[in-house]
Amino acid sequence: MAAAVNTSSTDYKVAGGDDYDHVEQARNQQVLARDYICAVPEESDMYLNTSTIKLKVPAGEEFNGSVLLKNLYLSCDPYMRGVKHSDNATTKQDRVVFFSPDSPVVGYGVSKVVDSQHPEFKAGDLVWGITKWEEYTLITDMQSFFKINHADVPLSYYTGLLGMPGMTAYAGFYEVCNPKKGEYVYVSSAFGAVGQIVGQFAKLMGCYVVGSAGSQEKVDILKNKFGFDEAFNYKEEPDLDAALKRYFPEGIDIYFENVGGKMLDAVLLNMRLHGRIAVCGMISQYNNEQHEGVTNLMHLIYKRVRMEGFFVFDFYHLYPKFLDLVLPYIREGKIAYVEDIVEGLEKGPASLVGLFNGRNAGKAVVAVARE
């Protein structure tokens, strides 16, 4: 990727009245988007830029509540490609644009507070939330950030297991699906950041769990590391309906949907009476100009199945409850977690693109700085 250099600066004062020009500054390497993404993302859709940044929050009313962050870990997630944006968006989250021309890529990350004009955050605090793909980010609205109060686990976990993917797994499985001990649970894209957690939640509840993934290596990890009862490589199954009947001869109580398309159609044929489907994502459809239709929806009626889409932002008020459940599991070794960490912002585009071709071997994370 070609690198650009931007040395422009703006005249500000810092809190206390000192000249902003005299404040310590640092290099700020960034990953910028060339344009909006309208197809399968490629590394060439992004490029490196190097600028400088002042290590203080500027003074002024417009910066009240602002925080300067040093980004430590950045998360690569499929939704960064798939989210559509509407001019009529009604919530802040609906208006998040992950790729804007010549602007830093936007996504979840773990960061350290460098300077703060926010009463709830101070220098040295660790946080996770929506940041930018750069070494330092000035955040003017901290509503999407959570303070990290438990640093006895790897900080990178807050991009996944203890961050948005973990909360997504928790909300979809426990809140949407209302699982019961002994139920039959199927997780598609089970090796992904969300799927691997859902499967382990289900096992800890005493459910029978089957997952699907895209390689034999991933299938083996699902069974041998994450404790799934069974797993299969969907690429080697020409008849998905037959495959599901093989693993679920009595049908499926809970389907955690990450794929869509033909997989969803096959699952609908195999749901049990009063089954539940949590629709988390549809990665098979993100890059299709024409989305595949689903033909077996009548089975929702025949089997009295409840299928519900959900958005993790609606459940963030349960984050303390989620931590109370998951942190003991981590400390007691009851949850396994696999990360695929690359070092350096320059490796970020390849890691993100790898989500769509199966190259990643676990939760994809970019390590920007190790504090």
Buried (B, 14 or more C-beta within 10 A) or exposed (E): BEEEEEEEEEEBBBBEEEEBEEBEBEEBBBBBBEEEBEEEBBBEBBBBBBBBBBBBBBBEEEBEBBBBBBBBBBBBBBBBBBBEEEEEEEEEBBEBEBBBEEBBBBBBBBBBBBBBBBEEBEEEBBBBBBBBBBBBBBBEEBEBBBBBEEEEBBBBBBBBBBBBBBBBBBBBBBBBBEBEEEBBBBBBBBBBBBBBBBBBBBBEBEBBBBBBBBBEEBBEBBBEEBBBBBBBBBEEBEEBBEBBBEBBEEBBBBBBBBBBBBBBBBBBBBBBEEBBBBBBBBBBBBBEEEEBEEEBEEBBEEBEBBBEEBEBBEBBEBBEEBBEBBBEBBEEEEBBBBBBBBEEBBBBBBBBBBBBEEEBBBBBBBBBBEE
